[in-house]
Amino acid sequence: MEEKRRARYAGAFCLLAALLAALFIWNICSGSLSLPVREILGILLSGEGENAAIVWEIRLPRILAAIVLGGALSVSGFLLQTFFANPIAGPFVLGISSGSKLCVSLAMIFLLGRGRFISSWMMIAAAFAGAMLSMGFVLAVSHRVRQMSLLVISGMMVGYICSAVTDFVVTFAEDSNIVNLHNWSMGSFSGISWENMAVVGPVVAAALVCTFLLSKPIGAYQMGEAYASSVGVHVRRFRVLLILLSSVLSACVAAFAGPVSFVGIAVPQLVKQLFRTAKPMIMIPACFLGGAAFCLFCDLIARTVFAPTELSISSVTAILGAPVVISVMLRRRSRAWREGA
């Protein structure tokens, strides 16, 4: 039995890795100018070529951003689902992404409108502040409301309010096209530079390492707070760590790609079905790979289907992710009905 389980895990990881590699090649070759694989290999190996600037300065940073930020968003969703013990908890649904978007847009408009430079670190800090404010409101509501449906509705209302305020300030900014502010506010991986990736990469990597080191406490927490306490987990401190890590991961996404919907909810559920387990040591790396592949595929659709017009990444992730969320809710409803019967 154990050998079969390990073989299933290995096969699932190989499938995700192969899918990610295939999407990487497909993305780097596709665009308004299609490039053959042979030319891409020559550019990557030599750094030179007629289209080297397109590959190195436009496509590669965008692809790496989709991989890193997509994986971060998926892991953030897994942490929030663990925290609230509910499969539909996620940064977008709970209003965390919208809070981050609001603070980043305010920082960008305030500083750029005065001719000042806003660094990648400033964007992450602003996004983290917005994430913590939104999460603080959700946690305050969770102490008064025990029904998850009401908590989700409260988070969604916070998200709508933050999105409305963001749209208002972006619309009436002096120059709403600075650094593609409109595209960013709708959700997009375009315009991300190597400088941005040099900052966001280490931050996401550090957060992922810390998350993986918490695998055993997360596994105990999945069994219930009482069980976690009985095996030596400091539950209050552990919950704070979950909040901080999930907020850092979602803040990195909001800072550079804007709001990206449904990835944090749908991907952990798809990965759980693929691996048939909820073990954190399996789920954390699997969620990262799954989120990276999912966002690469969605970004490919967003920039190629109606080229040269580019879709918002959230439009594509919503179309593909919403059916997964609906399916999860229907299964939970069916399971509750059978247990009640």
PAROGU-690398 format. One record per atom (N, C-alpha, C): y, x, z; residue in three letters. Coordinates in steps of 0.05 Angstrom, whole numbers, plus 5000, padded with zeros to 4 digits. Example, Ala and Ser with C-alpha at 12.3 -4.5 7.8 and 13.67 -1.06 7.14 Angstrom:
% residues 2
488652645156ALA 491052465156ALA 493452645156ALA 495552575142SER 497952735143SER 500152585157SER 
% end
This chain:
% residues 341
497650175000MET 500050005000MET 502550175000MET 502550385017GLU 504850565019GLU 505250714993GLU 503050794980GLU 503350944955GLU 504450764933GLU 503650504933LYS 504750324913LYS 507750274917LYS 508550264943ARG 511350224949ARG 512950464939ARG 511950704945ARG 513450944936ARG 513550964906ARG 511350884893ALA 511350884863ALA 513350684852ALA 513650454865ARG 515550254856ARG 518450364860ARG 518950484883TYR 521550604888TYR 522250814867TYR 520250994862ALA 520751204842ALA 521251094814ALA 519650894807GLY 520050774781GLY 522650634778GLY 523550504799ALA 526150364799ALA 528450564797ALA 528250784812PHE 530350984811PHE 530451114783PHE 528151164771CYS 528051274744CYS 529251084724CYS 528750824727LEU 529850624710LEU 532950624711LEU 533950624736LEU 536850624739LEU 538150884728LEU 536851114733ALA 537851364723ALA 537851374692ALA 535751274680ALA 535551264651ALA 537651074639ALA 537950844652LEU 539950654643LEU 542850774645LEU 543350914667LEU 545951034670LEU 546451254649LEU 544351414643ALA 544651624623ALA 545151504595ALA 543651284589ALA 544051154563ALA 546851034560ALA 547750914581LEU 550450794580LEU 552651014579LEU 552151234592PHE 554051454590PHE 554351544561PHE 552151594547ILE 552251674519ILE 553451464502ILE 552751214507TRP 553850994491TRP 556850964494TRP 557750994519ASN 560650974524ASN 562251204512ASN 561151444514ILE 562751674504ILE 562851674473ILE 560851544460CYS 560851534431CYS 562351294420CYS 562751094436SER 564050844427SER 566950834433SER 568450684416GLY 571250644419GLY 572550574393GLY 575150574392SER 576550524367SER 575750724345SER 574950964354LEU 573851164336LEU 571051234346LEU 569051154330SER 566251214337SER 565651504330SER 564351634349LEU 563651914345LEU 560551944347LEU 559452104329PRO 556552154330PRO 555752324354PRO 553252304362VAL 552352444386VAL 552552744381VAL 551952844357ARG 552053124351ARG 554853234355ARG 556853094346GLU 559653184350GLU 560353184379GLU 559452974394ILE 560052964423ILE 558853204437ILE 556353274430LEU 555053504443LEU 556553764437LEU 557453794412GLY 559054034405GLY 561554054421GLY 562953824424ILE 565453824439ILE 564953884469ILE 562853774480LEU 562253824509LEU 561454114514LEU 560054234495LEU 559054504499LEU 561254714493LEU 562854664473SER 564854864465SER 567654804475SER 568154544481GLY 570854464490GLY 572854444467GLY 571854484443GLU 573654484419GLU 572554284399GLU 574354214380GLY 573654024359GLY 575953844352GLY 575753714330GLU 577853544320GLU 578553314339GLU 576453214352ASN 576852984371ASN 576353064400ASN 576753324406ALA 576353414433ALA 578153284453ALA 580653234446ALA 582553114464ALA 581752824471ALA 580652684452ILE 579752404457ILE 577452404477ILE 575552594474VAL 573252604491VAL 574052694519VAL 575552924521TRP 576053044547TRP 578252914562TRP 580352814549GLU 582652704563GLU 582652404566GLU 581052264550ILE 581051974551ILE 578351854560ILE 576251924545ARG 573751794550ARG 572251894575ARG 572152154578LEU 570652264601LEU 571852184628LEU 574452204632PRO 575552114658PRO 575051814663PRO 575251654642ARG 574751374645ARG 571851314652ARG 570051454639ILE 567151414644ILE 566451494672ILE 567451724681LEU 566951824708LEU 568151634729LEU 570551524722ALA 571751334741ALA 570051084743ALA 568950984721ALA 567250744722ALA 564750804739ALA 563651044736ILE 561251124752ILE 561851144781ILE 563851294788VAL 564551344816VAL 565551094830VAL 567450954818LEU 568650724830LEU 566750484830LEU 565150454809GLY 563150244808GLY 561050274830GLY 560150524833GLY 558250574854GLY 559450534882GLY 561950614885ALA 563250584911ALA 563550284918ALA 564250124898LEU 564649834903LEU 562049704911LEU 559949784898SER 557349664904SER 556449734932SER 556749984940VAL 556050074967VAL 557749934988VAL 560349894982SER 562149755000SER 561149465004SER 560249334982GLY 559249064984GLY 556749055001GLY 554949254998PHE 552549265015PHE 553249295044PHE 555249455051LEU 556049485079LEU 557149225090LEU 558749085074LEU 559948835084LEU 557848625087LEU 555848615069GLN 553648425072GLN 552048485096GLN 551748735103THR 550348815128THR 551948735152THR 554548775151PHE 556348715174PHE 556248425180PHE 556548255159PHE 556747965164PHE 554047825162PHE 551947975155ALA 549247865152ALA 549247635132ALA 550647665110ASN 550847455090ASN 550947585062ASN 549347485043PRO 549247605016PRO 551647564999PRO 553447385006ILE 555847334989ILE 558347465000ILE 558047625021ALA 560347775031ALA 560848015012ALA 563448065007GLY 564148284989GLY 567148324990GLY 568048564980PRO 570948624981PRO 572648424967PRO 571748324944PHE 573348134928PHE 573447864941PHE 571147764949VAL 570947494961VAL 572547474987VAL 572347685003LEU 573647675029LEU 576647755028LEU 577747795005GLY 580547845002GLY 581348135007GLY 579448315011ILE 580048595017ILE 581148734993ILE 580048684969SER 581048804945SER 583848714939SER 584348454943SER 587048344937SER 589148464956SER 588348494982GLY 590248625001GLY 590848904993GLY 588849054984SER 589349324974SER 591149324950SER 590649144932LYS 592249124907LYS 595149074914LYS 595648894933LEU 598348834940LEU 599849074951LEU 598649214970CYS 599949444982CYS 600349674961CYS 598449714944VAL 598849924923VAL 601049844904VAL 601149594895SER 603249514877SER 606049534890SER 606249464915LEU 608749484929LEU 609649784931LEU 607749954937ALA 608350244939ALA 609150354912ALA 607750274891MET 608450374864MET 611150284856MET 611750024860ILE 614349914851ILE 616650034867ILE 616250064893PHE 618350174910PHE 618950464903PHE 616850634900LEU 617350914895LEU 618050974866LEU 616550864848LEU 617150914819LEU 619750794811LEU 620450564822GLY 623050444815GLY 625350614824GLY 624950794842ARG 627050974852ARG 626751254841ARG 625051274820GLY 624651534807GLY 623051734823GLY 621551644843ARG 620051824859ARG 617151834850ARG 615852054856PHE 613052094848PHE 611151974869PHE 609051834859ILE 607051724877ILE 604451864872ILE 603352004891SER 600952164888SER 598451984891SER 596152104883SER 593651964886SER 593051904915SER 593752094933TRP 593352054961TRP 594951824972TRP 597451804963MET 599151574971MET 597951304962MET 596851304938MET 595651054928MET 593150974945MET 591551174952ILE 589151114969ILE 590051024996ILE 592151155008ALA 593151075034ALA 594250795034ALA 595750725013ALA 596850455011ALA 594550245008ALA 592550314991ALA 590350134987ALA 588750095013ALA 588350315028PHE 586850305053PHE 588350125074PHE 591050155074ALA 592649995093ALA 592349695086ALA 592449635060GLY 592049355052GLY 589249255058GLY 587249425054ALA 584549345060ALA 584149285090ALA 585349455107MET 585149415136MET 586549165145MET 588849105133LEU 590348865140LEU 588648615134LEU 587548615109SER 585948385101SER 583348365118SER 582048585123MET 579648585140MET 580348505168MET 582648585178GLY 583448505205GLY 583748205207GLY 584848075187PHE 585147785187PHE 582347655186PHE 580647755169VAL 577947645167VAL 576447665193VAL 576647895207LEU 575347935232LEU 576447745254LEU 579147715253ALA 580347525272ALA 579347245268ALA 579047165243VAL 577946895237VAL 575046875246VAL 573547105242SER 570647095248SER 570147045277SER 571947125295HIS 571647075323HIS 572046775331HIS 573446635314ARG 573946355319ARG 572246165302ARG 571246265280VAL 569646105262VAL 566846225260VAL 564846075266ARG 562146175265ARG 560746115238ARG 561845915223GLN 560645845198GLN 561546045176GLN 559746165162MET 560446365142MET 561946235119MET 561345985112SER 562745855090SER 565745835096SER 566445775121LEU 569345755128LEU 570546035128LEU 569046235136LEU 570046505136LEU 570546605107LEU 568746545089VAL 569046625061VAL 571546475049VAL 571846225056ILE 574146075046ILE 576746195056ILE 576746275081SER 579146405092SER 579746665078SER 577646825073GLY 578047065058GLY 579047025030GLY 578046815017MET 578946744990MET 581846664990MET 582646515010MET 585446425012MET 587246675015MET 586446865032VAL 587947115035VAL 588147255008VAL 585947254993GLY 585947384967GLY 587847244948GLY 587846984947TYR 589646834929TYR 592546884936TYR 593146894962ILE 595946944971ILE 596847224963ILE 595147424968CYS 595847694961CYS 596147724931CYS 594347594915SER 594547614886SER 597047484876SER 597847254888ALA 600247124879ALA 602747294885ALA 602847404909VAL 605047584916VAL 605147824897VAL 602847934891THR 602748164873THR 603748094846THR 602847874835ASP 603847784808ASP 606847744809ASP 607847634831PHE 610747584832PHE 612347854832PHE 611548044848VAL 613048294850VAL 612748464824VAL 610348444811VAL 609948584786VAL 611648464764VAL 611748204763THR 613348064743THR 616248134744THR 617348144768PHE 620248194772PHE 620948484778PHE 619048664774ALA 619648944778ALA 621549034756ALA 623049244761GLU 625049344742GLU 623649444716GLU 621349564720ASP 619849654697ASP 616849614703ASP 615949374696SER 613149304703SER 611049444686SER 611949604666ASN 610049744650ASN 609550034659ASN 610850114681ILE 610450384691ILE 607550434697ILE 606350654686VAL 603550714689VAL 601750474686VAL 602350324665ASN 600650094659ASN 600149914683ASN 602449844696LEU 602249684721LEU 600949414717LEU 601549284694HIS 600349024689HIS 597349044685HIS 596549244669ASN 593649284664ASN 592249344690ASN 593449514706TRP 592249584732TRP 591949334750TRP 594049174751SER 593948934768SER 591848734760SER 590948754735MET 588848574725MET 586048694728MET 586048954733GLY 583449094736GLY 582749244711GLY 582849514712SER 582249674688SER 581649964696SER 579750094682PHE 579150374686PHE 580850554668PHE 582450434651SER 584050594632SER 586350734647SER 587150964636GLY 589451104647GLY 588751284671GLY 586251294679ILE 585451464701ILE 585151754691ILE 586351944705SER 586452224696SER 584552394712SER 584352644703TRP 582752834718TRP 583952894745TRP 586552884747GLU 587952924772GLU 587152704792GLU 587052454782ASN 586152234799ASN 583252274808ASN 581552354790MET 578752384797MET 578352624816MET 580052824815ALA 579853044833ALA 580452964862ALA 581852744865VAL 582352634892VAL 580352424900VAL 579852234883VAL 578052014890VAL 575152094892VAL 574352294876GLY 571552394877GLY 570752494904GLY 572152684916PRO 571452784943PRO 571652564964PRO 573552384962VAL 573852174982VAL 571351984982VAL 570651904958VAL 568251734955VAL 565751884963VAL 565552134956ALA 563152284963ALA 562852314993ALA 565152365007ALA 565052395036ALA 564252125049ALA 565351905039ALA 564751645050ALA 561751575045ALA 560751655022LEU 557851595016LEU 556051755034LEU 556752015039VAL 555152175057VAL 555152065085VAL 557451985095CYS 557551855121CYS 555951595122CYS 556051445101THR 554551195100THR 551551255100THR 550651455085PHE 547851515085PHE 546851625112PHE 548551765126LEU 547851865152LEU 547551645173LEU 548651405166LEU 548451175183LEU 546050995176LEU 544251095159SER 542050935149SER 540350815171SER 539650985190LYS 537950885212LYS 539350675229LYS 541850715238PRO 543250505253PRO 543650245236PRO 544150275210ILE 544350045193ILE 541749885192ILE 539550035190GLY 536949895190GLY 536449755216GLY 537249875239ALA 536849735264ALA 538749495266ALA 541149525256TYR 543049305257TYR 542149065241TYR 540749115219GLN 539648905202GLN 537648735217GLN 536448845239MET 534548695255MET 535948525276MET 538648555278GLY 540048395298GLY 541548585318GLY 543748485329GLU 545248655348GLU 543648715373GLU 542148525382ALA 540548575407ALA 538548805402ALA 537148795380TYR 535249005374TYR 536649275370TYR 538949275356ALA 540449525352ALA 541249645379ALA 542149475397SER 542949575424SER 540549685439SER 538249555436SER 535849645451SER 534749915442SER 535449995417VAL 534550255407VAL 536750465409VAL 538950405423GLY 540950605428GLY 543350605410GLY 543650395393VAL 546050385376VAL 548350265391VAL 550650405391HIS 553050305403HIS 554250105384HIS 553749855387VAL 554249645367VAL 557249635360VAL 558949635380ARG 561849605375ARG 562849845358ARG 562050085366ARG 562950315351ARG 561750315323ARG 559250235321PHE 557950215295PHE 559350025276PHE 560149785287ARG 561549595270ARG 564149695261ARG 565549845277VAL 568149975269VAL 567650165246VAL 565550325248LEU 564850515227LEU 564250375200LEU 562750155202LEU 562149995178LEU 564749895165LEU 566549795181ILE 569049695171ILE 570649915157ILE 570850145171LEU 572450375160LEU 571250475134LEU 568650505133LEU 567350615109LEU 567550415085LEU 567050165091SER 567249965069SER 570149945059SER 572049965077SER 574949955070SER 575750195053SER 574850435061VAL 575450675046VAL 574350655018VAL 571850565015LEU 570650544989LEU 572050344971LEU 572550104982SER 573949904966SER 576849974960SER 578150124979ALA 580950214975ALA 581150414951ALA 579150584949CYS 579150774926CYS 579050624900CYS 577450414899VAL 577250264874VAL 579950124868VAL 581049984888ALA 583549844884ALA 585850024877ALA 585850264888ALA 588050454884ALA 588250534854ALA 586050574841PHE 586050684814PHE 585150494792PHE 583650284799ALA 582650104779ALA 583549814784ALA 585049764806GLY 585849494811GLY 583549324822GLY 583749064822PRO 581648894832PRO 579348874812PRO 576848924821VAL 574448894804VAL 572648704819VAL 572248474806SER 570948254820SER 567848254817SER 566548144837PHE 563648084837PHE 561748314837PHE 562648564832VAL 560848794833VAL 559648834860VAL 561448814881GLY 560548854908GLY 558648644919GLY 558548414905ILE 556648204914ILE 554148204897ILE 554448214870ALA 552248184852ALA 550348424852ALA 551448664850VAL 549748894847VAL 547848944870VAL 548748924896PRO 546848964918PRO 544548754917PRO 545148514907GLN 542948314905GLN 541048384883GLN 542048474860LEU 540348554838LEU 538648794846LEU 539848984859VAL 538349224868VAL 536149144888VAL 536848964906LYS 534848884926LYS 532448754913LYS 532948594892GLN 530748464877GLN 529148674862GLN 530548874851LEU 529149084836LEU 527249244853LEU 528249324877PHE 526749504895PHE 524949344914PHE 525649084918ARG 524148914937ARG 524249024965ARG 526549114973THR 526949225000THR 529949215007THR 530449215033ALA 533249225042ALA 533649485059ALA 531749675057LYS 532049915073LYS 534550075064LYS 536250145083PRO 538750285076PRO 538350545062PRO 536250695069MET 535850955057MET 535150925027MET 534150695019ILE 533650634991ILE 536050494979ILE 537150304993MET 539250134982MET 541850284977MET 542550474994ILE 545150604990ILE 545250764964ILE 543350944959PRO 543451084933PRO 542950894909PRO 541150694914ALA 540550514892ALA 542950334885ALA 544450254905CYS 546850094900CYS 548950264885CYS 549150514892PHE 551050684878PHE 550350704848PHE 547750764843LEU 546850784815LEU 547150524800LEU 546450304814GLY 546650034802GLY 549549964796GLY 551350014815GLY 554149954811GLY 555350124789GLY 554550374787ALA 555550554766ALA 554750454739ALA 552150384736ALA 551150284710ALA 552450014703ALA 552649834723PHE 553849574718PHE 556749594708PHE 558349764721CYS 561149794713CYS 561449944686CYS 559650134681LEU 559650264655LEU 559150064632LEU 557249884637PHE 556549684616PHE 558949484613PHE 560049404635CYS 562249214634CYS 564749334621CYS 565249594627ASP 567549724615ASP 567149764585ASP 564649814577LEU 564049834548LEU 564649574534LEU 563849354546ILE 564449094534ILE 567449044533ILE 568749114555ALA 571649054558ALA 573249194536ALA 572549434528ARG 574149584510ARG 573149584481ARG 570849474476THR 569749494448THR 569349224435THR 568849004450VAL 568148754438VAL 570448644421VAL 572848654431PHE 575148544417PHE 577148774410PHE 576149014406ALA 577849244399ALA 579549184374ALA 582049274374PRO 583349454394PRO 584449304419PRO 584149044420THR 584948904445THR 582948954467THR 583949024490GLU 582149084513GLU 582248864534GLU 579848784543LEU 579548574563LEU 579948694591LEU 580648534610SER 580648614638SER 577848664647SER 577348874662ILE 574648934672ILE 573648704690ILE 575448584705SER 574648364723SER 573748114707SER 574748084683SER 573847854667SER 570947884659SER 570148124652VAL 567348184644VAL 565548184669VAL 566348314690THR 564648314714THR 564248034726THR 566347864723ALA 566047584733ALA 564047434716ALA 564147464690ILE 562247324672ILE 559347404678ILE 558947664683LEU 556247764688LEU 555347734717LEU 557247754735GLY 556547754764GLY 556447474776GLY 558147294767ALA 558247024779ALA 555546874778ALA 554046884755PRO 551446754755PRO 549546864776PRO 549747124782VAL 548047244803VAL 548747124830VAL 551347094836VAL 552146984861VAL 551246694863VAL 551546544842ILE 550646264842ILE 547646244847ILE 546146424834SER 543246424838SER 542546484867SER 543946674879VAL 543446744907VAL 543946504926VAL 546146364921MET 546846134937MET 544845914934MET 543845874909LEU 541845664905LEU 539245724918LEU 538445984917ARG 535946064931ARG 536146024961ARG 538446104972ARG 538846065001ARG 538745775008ARG 540045604992ARG 540045314997ARG 537245204995ARG 535645294975SER 532945204972SER 531145294995SER 531645545004ARG 530045655027ARG 530645495053ARG 533245435057ALA 534045295081ALA 532945005080ALA 532844885056TRP 531744615054TRP 528744615060TRP 527344825050ARG 524444835055ARG 523844885085ARG 525445055097GLU 525045115126GLU 525744865143GLU 527744715134GLY 528444475149GLY 526444255146GLY 525144255122ALA 523044055118ALA 520544125134ALA 
% end
